[in-house]
Amino acid sequence: MAGNNKSRGTFDDYDGFVEKFKPKKTTDDCYTPQNIMDVVQDYVTEHYGFSREQMVRPFWPGGDYERFDYPTGCVVVDNPLFSIITSICREYQRRQQPFFLFCPYLTAGSISKVDGVTVIVTSKNIRYENGAEIASSFVTNLEPENIIRNDLELTQKIKDADAENRKAITKELPKYIYPDHVLTVTKVGWFNEHNTPYTLKRKDCCVISDMDEQRRIGKSIFGSGYLLCDRAAADRAAADRAAAEHAAALKWQLSDRERMIVEMLNRQACK
């Protein structure tokens, strides 16, 4: 009888038994609303010439993107695991696999360390179908001559699609003023919000994690940034003026070492 009671108890808790074997969702499992995915897929078709039939989505809970069967001539258009997105980009570059991927907006600059990868800033919070709300942008290897740029049209279309799903939520972050020779992803996002087109060429900068002044007091550039040559710094300053920034904050200064790097960039890239 004791054995029968145990069996009956197990049967009565069948739902709990099944639940143990379901894959657990993590913060990486950000299911993209279909209307936002439609916007992104249309963008890839319009700007890079790929048809919907050529687009594949290898990322899902429990999936293995490395063992996915990629058809010849396909392009990956998907929302990958943000926690390993830099590794994903490196692997796709190694395979020479075309991709256009969602990425986290605030830390997108760190992905620029992968050669040939371009950050496309849209800087909009997206509410995903699993409830996660993440400020998102994109990375691609389809325009390797650029290292980072914004896209006003894509930003607006994502904003409109997201508004259909919920009212956009914007998290205000502490702001600092960097010198013209230093660019951050949030600055490009600020250009975006103020209707100012901006593109930075890969040859005109190098990726940095912090400034020397910051490092001495334990600060850094959240999500990394870009140290610019003089010409690119002038372009950034012009974009600043065009966007009419008025926010007052701490302005970091270039160190002698960073100034030497700028001079090196001037010689090898800004001709």
VEXVO-534130 format. One record per residue (C-alpha): residue number from 1; z, y, x; residue in one letter. Coordinates in Angstrom, 3 decimals. Layout:
BEGIN
NUM;Z;Y;X;A
...
This chain:
BEGIN
1;0.000;0.000;0.000;M
2;0.783;2.354;2.822;A
3;-2.739;1.927;4.134;G
4;-4.204;2.642;0.701;N
5;-2.191;5.870;0.398;N
6;-3.512;7.028;3.761;K
7;-7.095;6.312;2.739;S
8;-6.638;8.136;-0.561;R
9;-5.192;11.134;1.263;G
10;-8.191;11.226;3.575;T
11;-10.553;11.046;0.600;F
12;-8.738;13.863;-1.224;D
13;-9.154;16.071;1.859;D
14;-12.824;15.194;2.313;Y
15;-13.879;18.867;2.408;D
16;-11.408;19.494;5.219;G
17;-12.692;16.427;7.038;F
18;-16.299;17.672;6.819;V
19;-15.274;21.187;7.868;E
20;-14.084;19.883;11.249;K
21;-17.642;18.918;12.137;F
22;-19.334;22.161;11.125;K
23;-20.430;24.396;14.043;P
24;-18.070;27.351;14.420;K
25;-19.617;30.795;14.333;K
26;-18.973;33.154;17.214;T
27;-19.687;36.842;17.691;T
28;-23.053;35.772;19.128;D
29;-24.184;34.334;15.793;D
30;-25.610;37.598;14.429;C
31;-28.047;36.655;11.683;Y
32;-30.679;39.341;11.330;T
33;-31.486;40.631;7.821;P
34;-35.066;39.746;6.945;Q
35;-36.112;43.329;6.218;N
36;-35.038;44.399;9.720;I
37;-36.770;41.394;11.288;M
38;-39.924;42.345;9.366;D
39;-39.783;45.833;10.886;V
40;-39.440;44.395;14.405;V
41;-42.203;41.819;13.962;Q
42;-44.568;44.467;12.569;D
43;-43.745;46.644;15.586;Y
44;-44.600;43.840;18.042;V
45;-47.890;43.268;16.231;T
46;-48.809;46.972;16.191;E
47;-47.807;47.779;19.788;H
48;-48.531;44.553;21.691;Y
49;-51.192;42.792;19.616;G
50;-49.340;39.559;18.787;F
51;-49.788;38.036;15.341;S
52;-46.899;36.720;13.242;R
53;-48.186;33.203;13.907;E
54;-47.655;33.698;17.654;Q
55;-44.000;34.742;17.246;M
56;-41.245;32.168;17.761;V
57;-37.473;32.290;17.175;R
58;-35.662;29.777;19.427;P
59;-32.134;31.149;18.908;F
60;-29.819;29.635;16.315;W
61;-26.239;28.266;16.374;P
62;-26.236;25.052;18.373;G
63;-29.823;25.544;19.568;G
64;-31.001;25.350;23.182;D
65;-33.533;28.043;24.020;Y
66;-34.209;26.511;27.456;E
67;-35.421;23.236;25.891;R
68;-37.299;24.868;23.037;F
69;-40.971;23.864;22.806;D
70;-42.779;27.164;23.438;Y
71;-46.427;27.056;22.252;P
72;-49.063;28.416;24.601;T
73;-49.626;32.121;24.020;G
74;-46.451;32.643;22.000;C
75;-44.042;35.578;22.172;V
76;-40.302;35.310;21.533;V
77;-39.183;37.829;18.895;V
78;-35.581;37.061;18.086;D
79;-31.918;38.046;18.161;N
80;-30.427;36.055;21.071;P
81;-26.877;35.451;22.245;L
82;-25.791;38.889;23.459;F
83;-23.150;37.412;25.787;S
84;-25.834;35.787;27.983;I
85;-28.811;38.070;27.316;I
86;-29.241;39.023;30.989;T
87;-29.490;35.332;31.908;S
88;-31.960;34.802;29.076;I
89;-34.168;37.634;30.358;C
90;-34.060;36.245;33.900;R
91;-35.060;32.789;32.659;E
92;-37.941;34.172;30.593;Y
93;-39.134;36.227;33.559;Q
94;-39.028;33.114;35.721;R
95;-41.180;31.292;33.160;R
96;-43.436;34.323;32.578;Q
97;-42.632;33.977;28.882;Q
98;-43.369;37.130;26.835;P
99;-40.405;38.342;24.770;F
100;-39.129;41.152;22.577;F
101;-35.403;40.699;21.943;L
102;-32.556;42.467;20.194;F
103;-29.868;43.555;22.657;C
104;-26.518;45.383;22.561;P
105;-27.152;49.133;22.743;Y
106;-24.092;50.246;24.712;L
107;-24.548;47.772;27.586;T
108;-28.356;47.635;27.580;A
109;-28.549;49.463;30.917;G
110;-27.117;46.490;32.785;S
111;-30.102;44.377;31.671;I
112;-32.338;46.766;33.629;S
113;-31.280;44.916;36.783;K
114;-33.741;42.183;35.758;V
115;-37.034;43.195;37.366;D
116;-39.863;43.846;34.921;G
117;-37.622;44.219;31.862;V
118;-37.789;47.380;29.741;T
119;-34.978;48.684;27.535;V
120;-36.186;50.234;24.263;I
121;-33.376;52.330;22.840;V
122;-32.987;52.597;19.065;T
123;-29.191;53.140;19.137;S
124;-28.606;52.187;15.513;K
125;-25.741;50.164;14.078;N
126;-27.098;47.136;12.250;I
127;-25.053;45.164;9.763;R
128;-25.978;41.525;10.325;Y
129;-25.779;38.864;7.645;E
130;-22.660;37.291;9.153;N
131;-20.818;40.606;8.757;G
132;-21.061;41.743;12.379;A
133;-21.870;45.425;12.829;E
134;-23.445;46.086;16.230;I
135;-25.240;49.095;17.698;A
136;-28.495;47.452;18.704;S
137;-31.577;48.162;20.791;S
138;-34.278;45.971;22.351;F
139;-35.464;44.537;25.670;V
140;-38.956;43.329;26.482;T
141;-41.189;42.325;29.384;N
142;-44.344;43.550;27.633;L
143;-44.423;46.973;29.344;E
144;-43.125;46.405;32.902;P
145;-44.166;49.848;34.143;E
146;-41.255;51.381;32.165;N
147;-37.562;50.703;32.783;I
148;-36.158;52.477;29.705;I
149;-37.503;54.554;26.832;R
150;-36.665;55.349;23.260;N
151;-38.821;54.905;20.175;D
152;-38.368;57.390;17.344;L
153;-40.586;55.547;14.876;E
154;-38.896;52.170;15.384;L
155;-35.491;53.830;15.153;T
156;-36.298;55.417;11.800;Q
157;-37.739;52.228;10.336;K
158;-34.664;50.236;11.364;I
159;-32.432;52.967;9.946;K
160;-34.299;52.851;6.643;D
161;-34.181;49.052;6.469;A
162;-30.480;48.981;7.336;D
163;-29.777;51.615;4.667;A
164;-31.118;49.162;2.119;E
165;-28.403;46.719;3.163;N
166;-25.459;49.097;3.701;R
167;-24.618;52.632;4.750;K
168;-24.913;53.014;8.532;A
169;-21.621;53.201;10.416;I
170;-21.599;55.156;13.664;T
171;-18.716;54.802;16.080;K
172;-17.921;57.996;17.945;E
173;-17.228;57.414;21.642;L
174;-15.765;59.749;24.273;P
175;-18.575;61.792;25.842;K
176;-18.992;62.950;29.421;Y
177;-21.596;65.228;30.931;I
178;-23.394;63.621;33.866;Y
179;-25.539;65.492;36.400;P
180;-29.263;65.620;35.777;D
181;-29.767;62.898;38.399;H
182;-27.755;60.358;36.363;V
183;-29.001;58.940;33.044;L
184;-27.087;56.693;30.640;T
185;-28.283;54.596;27.708;V
186;-26.164;56.732;25.385;T
187;-27.933;59.861;26.656;K
188;-31.298;58.310;25.751;V
189;-29.757;57.444;22.390;G
190;-28.684;61.091;22.075;W
191;-32.303;62.148;22.696;F
192;-33.262;59.664;20.003;N
193;-30.848;61.175;17.488;E
194;-32.222;64.646;18.201;H
195;-35.891;63.697;17.801;N
196;-36.765;64.043;21.492;T
197;-39.190;61.467;22.995;P
198;-38.175;60.206;26.440;Y
199;-39.450;57.606;28.952;T
200;-38.213;56.834;32.481;L
201;-40.495;55.078;34.959;K
202;-39.033;52.159;36.894;R
203;-40.244;53.608;40.225;K
204;-38.319;56.854;39.646;D
205;-34.779;55.443;39.556;C
206;-32.308;52.773;40.545;C
207;-29.642;51.118;38.361;V
208;-26.009;52.028;39.141;I
209;-22.682;50.840;37.733;S
210;-20.711;53.985;38.564;D
211;-20.730;57.208;40.544;M
212;-18.740;57.609;43.737;D
213;-16.573;60.291;42.121;E
214;-15.799;57.973;39.233;Q
215;-14.987;54.996;41.423;R
216;-12.312;56.949;43.292;R
217;-10.364;57.470;40.041;I
218;-11.071;54.071;38.516;G
219;-13.856;55.155;36.157;K
220;-17.377;53.810;35.721;S
221;-20.512;54.215;33.622;I
222;-20.034;52.052;30.537;F
223;-22.969;49.652;30.416;G
224;-24.386;50.964;33.732;S
225;-26.782;53.879;34.241;G
226;-29.725;55.143;36.284;Y
227;-29.787;57.345;39.409;L
228;-32.933;59.479;39.247;L
229;-35.247;61.047;41.767;C
230;-35.665;64.837;41.624;D
231;-38.761;64.737;39.443;R
232;-37.190;62.369;36.933;A
233;-34.014;64.476;36.973;A
234;-36.086;67.511;36.057;A
235;-37.659;65.569;33.183;D
236;-34.215;64.503;31.997;R
237;-32.986;68.111;32.123;A
238;-36.024;69.204;30.127;A
239;-35.252;66.554;27.507;A
240;-31.664;67.828;27.442;D
241;-32.843;71.347;26.789;R
242;-35.284;70.170;24.140;A
243;-32.492;68.303;22.357;A
244;-30.228;71.395;22.619;A
245;-27.031;69.684;23.745;E
246;-23.893;71.765;23.255;H
247;-21.110;69.189;23.778;A
248;-18.582;70.210;26.441;A
249;-17.099;67.490;28.620;A
250;-16.335;66.487;32.187;L
251;-19.445;66.733;34.373;K
252;-19.578;64.242;37.230;W
253;-21.034;65.404;40.548;Q
254;-23.318;63.476;42.882;L
255;-21.669;62.336;46.118;S
256;-23.312;62.770;49.532;D
257;-24.174;59.047;49.461;R
258;-25.841;59.324;46.046;E
259;-27.697;62.434;47.191;R
260;-29.070;60.383;50.134;M
261;-30.313;57.733;47.692;I
262;-32.012;60.453;45.668;V
263;-33.778;61.664;48.827;E
264;-34.904;58.085;49.533;M
265;-36.238;57.808;45.965;L
266;-38.045;61.109;46.463;N
267;-39.823;59.767;49.539;R
268;-40.811;56.350;48.185;Q
269;-41.334;56.931;44.497;A
270;-41.673;60.565;43.494;C
271;-45.019;61.495;45.028;K
